């Protein structure tokens, strides 16, 4: 990933530390049973891949189950969304599944893959890995995300990030302001244009941003300003409509002030997470056996979550992305949540979630009808998302 995250040394350091710790963990000879085959720096500088399987070289194709270990940071917040717990849950679920399969006299042909996926907060590491072929051949992918409640699914939405740069002309703001072209005026107009647009936005759309550069000094008419905005919508179709409306707000501000404008979209758009009701149903059944209390369906339908590059994963392979309570009501992306995610109290909830994921993976492995249902759900939801109809 060669984007903004690498221009911020503290973020690159956090990801490198996580990568090195996880690869050492899976490479350790102290892991019980057969060893994991580990590939550090797998397709990205801070991604890794660890694999273990039961299939014979000349036997049938194994069922390929993957667990994602996401790790990331924000400036000043090393665990803003409990990324340490996401990585822990993925690793623990993979180890639990491996141990369960090794205990069987004749284990089914299965290949377990653990992927270390960096840069979710900025850049979309999973999208880079998809484009590099890291998810090719996988049958089902699992990951779990910390939250304030337990849910087998939350409607994570599609996201498009945009950076807007206005170029004007500097001049003395008191002596001869008429000689200048005020780029800050363009930025303020753009911000206000978006505020006016909100009346015509759907309730499920989100637009939020900041002015990153507003000028140098009050007595110099700003010749350059820069804004950064995130656009979110429940689907990629809705997101494209919202993006066009927002970009018109940026362009009109440039026209009104005489500035030149440069609009640059993010390299990777985050897709909405596609639900898989078959996986969700089984995960909830397993979770309830372990004492997990899930929020109601009404809460899920009437609520919105954030955005994640796991959404892109669900467009290429069936996936499950549940949320889990960590023993704290603190909100994500706060110092309080960072502290809660690093507490001993969170360990119980993280490991319980890992066990529920491993149990769900076992159901997929040993219930062929479930696997077919999972694949059919994936196919139907994708067809619906793409605006197609079932030809049958």
C-alpha positions as CSV (number, residue, x, y, z in Angstrom):
1,X,0.0,0.0,0.0
2,X,1.7,3.2,-1.1
3,X,-0.8,5.8,0.0
4,X,-1.3,8.2,2.9
5,X,-0.8,5.6,5.6
6,X,2.9,5.2,4.7
7,X,3.4,9.0,4.9
8,X,2.5,8.8,8.6
9,X,5.4,7.0,10.4
10,X,3.4,6.2,13.5
11,X,0.7,4.3,11.5
12,X,3.3,2.4,9.4
13,X,5.1,1.4,12.6
14,X,1.9,0.1,14.2
15,X,1.2,-2.1,11.2
16,X,4.7,-3.4,10.9
17,X,4.7,-4.3,14.6
18,X,1.5,-6.2,14.1
19,X,2.7,-8.0,11.0
20,X,6.0,-9.1,12.7
21,X,4.2,-10.3,15.9
22,X,1.6,-12.3,13.9
23,X,4.1,-13.9,11.6
24,X,6.3,-14.9,14.5
25,X,3.3,-16.4,16.3
26,X,2.3,-18.6,13.4
27,X,5.9,-19.5,12.6
28,X,6.7,-20.6,16.1
29,X,7.6,-24.3,16.5
30,X,5.7,-24.3,19.9
31,X,2.3,-24.3,18.2
32,X,0.7,-27.7,18.9
33,X,0.2,-30.1,15.9
34,X,1.5,-29.8,12.4
35,X,3.2,-26.5,11.5
36,X,1.7,-23.6,9.7
37,X,3.2,-22.5,6.3
38,X,3.8,-18.8,6.8
39,X,4.5,-16.2,4.1
40,X,5.5,-12.8,5.6
41,X,5.0,-9.6,3.6
42,X,2.4,-11.5,1.5
43,X,1.7,-9.3,-1.6
44,X,1.8,-6.2,0.7
45,X,4.6,-5.0,2.9
46,X,2.6,-5.6,6.1
47,X,0.3,-8.5,5.1
48,X,0.9,-12.1,5.8
49,X,-0.5,-15.5,4.9
50,X,-0.5,-18.7,7.1
51,X,-1.8,-22.0,5.8
52,X,-2.5,-25.4,7.2
53,X,-4.4,-28.3,5.7
54,X,-5.6,-31.9,6.1
55,X,-5.9,-32.8,2.4
56,X,-3.6,-35.4,0.7
57,X,-1.7,-34.1,-2.3
58,X,-3.5,-36.5,-4.7
59,X,-6.9,-36.3,-2.9
60,X,-10.0,-34.2,-3.6
61,X,-9.9,-30.4,-3.6
62,X,-10.0,-29.3,0.0
63,X,-12.6,-26.9,1.3
64,X,-10.8,-23.6,1.8
65,X,-11.8,-21.7,5.0
66,X,-10.1,-18.3,5.7
67,X,-9.9,-16.1,8.8
68,X,-8.9,-12.5,8.6
69,X,-6.6,-10.8,11.1
70,X,-7.1,-7.1,10.6
71,X,-4.7,-4.7,12.2
72,X,-4.5,-0.9,11.8
73,X,-4.3,2.4,13.7
74,X,-5.3,6.0,13.6
75,X,-3.1,9.0,14.5
76,X,-2.8,8.9,18.3
77,X,-5.1,5.9,18.6
78,X,-3.4,2.5,18.2
79,X,-6.6,0.5,18.7
80,X,-9.4,2.9,17.6
81,X,-11.8,0.0,16.6
82,X,-10.2,-2.8,18.6
83,X,-8.1,-4.0,15.6
84,X,-5.9,-5.9,18.1
85,X,-9.0,-7.9,19.0
86,X,-9.9,-8.5,15.4
87,X,-6.5,-10.0,14.8
88,X,-6.7,-12.0,18.0
89,X,-10.2,-13.4,17.1
90,X,-9.0,-14.4,13.6
91,X,-6.0,-16.2,14.9
92,X,-7.8,-17.9,17.8
93,X,-10.6,-19.1,15.6
94,X,-8.1,-20.6,13.1
95,X,-6.2,-22.3,15.9
96,X,-9.4,-23.7,17.4
97,X,-10.6,-25.0,14.0
98,X,-7.2,-26.6,13.4
99,X,-7.2,-28.3,16.8
100,X,-10.8,-29.6,16.3
101,X,-9.8,-31.1,12.9
102,X,-6.6,-32.7,14.2
103,X,-8.6,-34.4,17.0
104,X,-10.6,-36.4,14.4
105,X,-9.4,-39.8,13.3
106,X,-10.2,-39.1,9.7
107,X,-10.5,-35.3,9.2
108,X,-12.3,-33.9,6.2
109,X,-10.1,-32.4,3.4
110,X,-9.8,-28.8,4.6
111,X,-7.3,-26.0,4.1
112,X,-7.3,-23.2,6.7
113,X,-5.9,-19.8,5.6
114,X,-5.1,-16.9,7.9
115,X,-4.6,-13.6,6.2
116,X,-3.1,-10.6,7.9
117,X,-4.9,-7.6,6.3
118,X,-3.5,-4.1,7.1
119,X,-4.7,-0.6,6.2
120,X,-8.5,-0.9,6.8
121,X,-8.7,2.6,8.2
122,X,-7.1,4.3,5.3
123,X,-6.2,2.7,2.0
124,X,-8.2,-0.5,1.8
125,X,-5.6,-3.2,2.3
126,X,-8.1,-6.0,1.6
127,X,-8.9,-4.4,-1.7
128,X,-5.3,-4.5,-2.7
129,X,-5.1,-8.1,-1.6
130,X,-8.2,-8.9,-3.7
131,X,-6.6,-7.3,-6.7
132,X,-3.4,-9.3,-6.1
133,X,-5.3,-12.6,-6.0
134,X,-5.1,-13.3,-2.3
135,X,-8.7,-14.4,-2.1
136,X,-8.7,-16.5,-5.2
137,X,-9.9,-20.1,-4.5
138,X,-11.3,-19.4,-1.0
139,X,-14.7,-20.8,-0.2
140,X,-15.8,-19.0,2.9
141,X,-14.1,-16.1,4.8
142,X,-14.6,-15.2,8.5
143,X,-13.9,-12.0,10.5
144,X,-15.3,-10.4,13.6
145,X,-15.4,-6.7,14.6
146,X,-15.6,-5.2,18.1
147,X,-18.6,-3.0,18.9
148,X,-21.0,-2.0,21.7
149,X,-23.3,-5.0,21.0
150,X,-23.4,-8.5,19.5
151,X,-24.8,-8.8,16.0
152,X,-24.3,-11.5,13.4
153,X,-24.6,-8.7,10.8
154,X,-24.7,-4.9,10.6
155,X,-25.3,-3.0,7.4
156,X,-21.8,-1.6,6.8
157,X,-22.2,0.9,3.9
158,X,-20.3,1.7,0.8
159,X,-17.8,4.5,0.9
160,X,-16.0,6.8,-1.5
161,X,-13.3,9.2,-0.2
162,X,-12.5,12.4,-2.1
163,X,-9.8,15.1,-1.8
164,X,-10.7,18.5,-3.3
165,X,-8.0,21.1,-4.1
166,X,-8.8,24.7,-5.0
167,X,-6.2,26.9,-6.7
168,X,-6.6,30.7,-6.6
169,X,-4.2,33.6,-6.6
170,X,-2.5,35.2,-3.6
171,X,-2.7,39.0,-2.9
172,X,-2.5,41.4,-0.1
173,X,-5.9,41.2,1.6
174,X,-6.0,44.9,2.7
175,X,-4.0,46.8,0.0
176,X,-5.3,45.2,-3.2
177,X,-7.7,42.3,-2.5
178,X,-9.2,42.7,-6.0
179,X,-6.0,41.2,-7.5
180,X,-6.5,37.9,-5.7
181,X,-8.6,34.9,-6.3
182,X,-9.7,33.5,-2.9
183,X,-9.4,29.7,-2.7
184,X,-10.7,29.8,0.9
185,X,-14.0,31.3,-0.5
186,X,-14.2,28.3,-2.8
187,X,-13.7,25.9,0.1
188,X,-16.3,27.7,2.3
189,X,-18.8,27.8,-0.6
190,X,-18.3,24.1,-1.2
191,X,-18.9,23.3,2.4
192,X,-22.1,25.4,2.4
193,X,-23.2,23.8,-0.9
194,X,-23.1,20.4,0.8
195,X,-25.0,21.7,3.8
196,X,-27.8,22.9,1.4
197,X,-27.7,19.6,-0.5
198,X,-28.4,17.7,2.8
199,X,-32.2,18.5,2.5
200,X,-32.3,16.4,-0.7
201,X,-30.1,13.6,0.7
202,X,-31.7,10.2,1.6
203,X,-31.7,9.5,5.3
204,X,-29.2,6.7,4.7
205,X,-26.6,8.9,3.0
206,X,-23.7,10.3,4.8
207,X,-21.3,13.2,3.8
208,X,-18.7,14.4,6.3
209,X,-15.4,16.1,5.8
210,X,-12.8,18.7,6.9
211,X,-10.9,21.6,5.5
212,X,-7.3,20.4,5.7
213,X,-5.7,23.6,4.4
214,X,-7.4,27.0,4.7
215,X,-4.6,29.4,3.9
216,X,-1.5,30.8,5.6
217,X,-2.2,34.2,7.2
218,X,-5.3,36.5,7.4
219,X,-3.6,39.3,5.4
220,X,-2.8,37.0,2.5
221,X,-5.7,36.0,0.2
222,X,-5.4,32.2,0.2
223,X,-4.2,30.8,-3.1
224,X,-4.7,27.2,-2.1
225,X,-7.1,25.2,0.0
226,X,-7.8,21.5,0.4
227,X,-10.7,19.6,1.7
228,X,-11.1,15.9,2.5
229,X,-14.6,14.3,2.5
230,X,-16.0,10.8,3.0
231,X,-19.2,9.9,1.1
232,X,-21.3,6.9,2.3
233,X,-24.4,5.1,1.0
234,X,-26.1,1.7,1.6
235,X,-25.2,0.5,-1.9
236,X,-22.7,1.1,-4.7
237,X,-25.6,2.3,-6.9
238,X,-26.7,4.9,-4.4
239,X,-23.1,5.9,-3.8
240,X,-22.5,6.8,-7.5
241,X,-25.6,9.0,-7.4
242,X,-24.4,10.7,-4.2
243,X,-20.9,11.2,-5.6
244,X,-22.2,13.0,-8.7
245,X,-24.3,15.4,-6.6
246,X,-21.4,16.1,-4.2
247,X,-18.9,16.7,-7.0
248,X,-21.2,19.2,-8.6
249,X,-21.1,21.1,-5.3
250,X,-17.3,21.3,-5.5
251,X,-17.3,22.3,-9.1
252,X,-19.9,25.1,-8.7
253,X,-17.8,26.6,-5.8
254,X,-14.9,26.8,-8.2
255,X,-17.0,28.4,-10.9
256,X,-18.4,31.0,-8.5
257,X,-15.0,32.1,-7.2
258,X,-12.9,31.8,-10.3
259,X,-10.7,29.1,-8.8
260,X,-9.4,26.1,-10.5
261,X,-10.5,22.8,-8.8
262,X,-8.9,19.4,-8.7
263,X,-11.2,16.5,-7.5
264,X,-9.4,13.3,-6.7
265,X,-11.3,10.2,-5.6
266,X,-9.8,7.5,-3.5
267,X,-8.0,4.7,-5.3
268,X,-10.1,2.1,-3.5
269,X,-13.9,2.5,-2.9
270,X,-15.2,0.4,0.0
271,X,-18.2,-1.7,-1.0
272,X,-21.2,-2.4,1.3
273,X,-21.0,-5.7,3.2
274,X,-23.3,-8.3,1.5
275,X,-25.3,-10.3,4.1
276,X,-25.2,-14.1,4.1
277,X,-28.3,-15.2,6.0
278,X,-27.2,-18.9,6.1
279,X,-23.9,-18.0,7.8
280,X,-25.5,-15.5,10.1
281,X,-28.2,-18.0,11.2
282,X,-25.6,-20.7,12.1
283,X,-23.3,-18.2,13.8
284,X,-26.2,-16.9,16.0
285,X,-27.1,-20.5,17.0
286,X,-23.5,-21.2,18.0
287,X,-23.2,-17.9,19.8
288,X,-26.3,-18.4,21.8
289,X,-24.9,-21.8,23.0
290,X,-21.9,-19.8,24.3
291,X,-24.1,-17.2,26.1
292,X,-23.9,-14.5,23.5
293,X,-27.0,-12.2,23.6
294,X,-27.7,-10.7,20.1
295,X,-29.5,-7.4,19.4
296,X,-32.9,-7.7,17.7
297,X,-33.5,-7.7,13.9
298,X,-35.3,-4.3,14.2
299,X,-32.1,-2.8,15.7
300,X,-30.2,-4.1,12.7
301,X,-32.6,-3.0,10.1
302,X,-33.0,0.5,11.5
303,X,-29.4,1.1,12.2
304,X,-26.3,2.0,10.2
305,X,-22.7,1.1,10.8
306,X,-19.5,2.4,9.3
307,X,-17.7,1.2,6.3
308,X,-15.1,-1.5,5.9
309,X,-13.0,-3.0,3.1
310,X,-14.4,-6.4,4.1
311,X,-17.4,-5.3,2.0
312,X,-15.3,-5.8,-1.1
313,X,-14.4,-9.3,0.1
314,X,-18.1,-10.2,0.3
315,X,-18.4,-9.4,-3.4
316,X,-15.8,-12.1,-4.3
317,X,-16.4,-14.8,-1.7
318,X,-19.1,-15.7,0.8
319,X,-18.2,-14.0,4.1
320,X,-19.4,-13.5,7.7
321,X,-18.6,-10.2,9.5
322,X,-20.3,-10.3,12.9
323,X,-19.9,-7.6,15.6
324,X,-19.1,-8.4,19.3
325,X,-19.4,-6.6,22.6
326,X,-16.1,-6.2,24.5
327,X,-17.4,-5.3,27.9
328,X,-17.6,-1.5,27.4
329,X,-20.1,1.0,26.2
330,X,-17.4,3.3,24.9
331,X,-17.7,4.4,21.3
332,X,-15.3,3.3,18.6
333,X,-12.6,5.8,17.5
334,X,-12.3,7.3,20.9
335,X,-9.6,7.1,23.6
336,X,-12.0,5.3,25.9
337,X,-12.5,2.5,23.3
338,X,-8.8,2.3,22.7
339,X,-8.4,1.6,26.4
340,X,-11.2,-0.9,26.6
341,X,-9.9,-2.8,23.6
342,X,-6.6,-3.3,25.4
343,X,-8.1,-4.3,28.7
344,X,-8.0,-7.8,30.2
345,X,-11.8,-7.6,30.4
346,X,-12.1,-7.7,26.6
347,X,-10.3,-11.0,26.4
348,X,-13.3,-13.1,27.5
349,X,-15.6,-11.6,24.8
350,X,-12.9,-11.8,22.1
351,X,-12.2,-15.5,22.7
352,X,-15.8,-16.4,23.0
353,X,-16.4,-14.8,19.6
354,X,-13.4,-16.8,18.2
355,X,-15.0,-20.0,19.5
356,X,-18.3,-19.1,17.8
357,X,-16.5,-18.5,14.5
358,X,-14.7,-21.8,14.7
359,X,-17.9,-23.7,15.5
360,X,-19.6,-22.0,12.5
361,X,-16.7,-23.1,10.3
362,X,-17.1,-26.7,11.5
363,X,-20.7,-26.6,10.6
364,X,-19.8,-25.4,7.1
365,X,-17.3,-28.2,6.8
366,X,-19.4,-31.1,8.0
367,X,-22.8,-30.0,6.6
368,X,-22.7,-30.0,2.8
369,X,-26.2,-28.7,2.6
370,X,-25.2,-25.7,4.6
371,X,-22.3,-24.9,2.3
372,X,-24.7,-25.0,-0.7
373,X,-27.1,-22.7,1.1
374,X,-24.2,-20.3,1.8
375,X,-23.1,-20.3,-1.8
376,X,-26.7,-19.8,-3.0
377,X,-27.2,-16.9,-0.6
378,X,-24.0,-15.3,-2.0
379,X,-25.2,-15.7,-5.6
380,X,-28.6,-14.3,-5.0
381,X,-27.5,-11.3,-2.9
382,X,-24.9,-10.5,-5.5
383,X,-27.5,-10.7,-8.3
384,X,-29.8,-8.4,-6.4
385,X,-27.0,-5.9,-5.6
386,X,-26.0,-5.8,-9.3
387,X,-29.6,-5.1,-10.3
388,X,-30.1,-8.4,-12.0
389,X,-33.0,-10.8,-11.7
390,X,-33.0,-14.6,-11.2
391,X,-33.2,-16.2,-14.7
392,X,-34.9,-19.3,-13.3
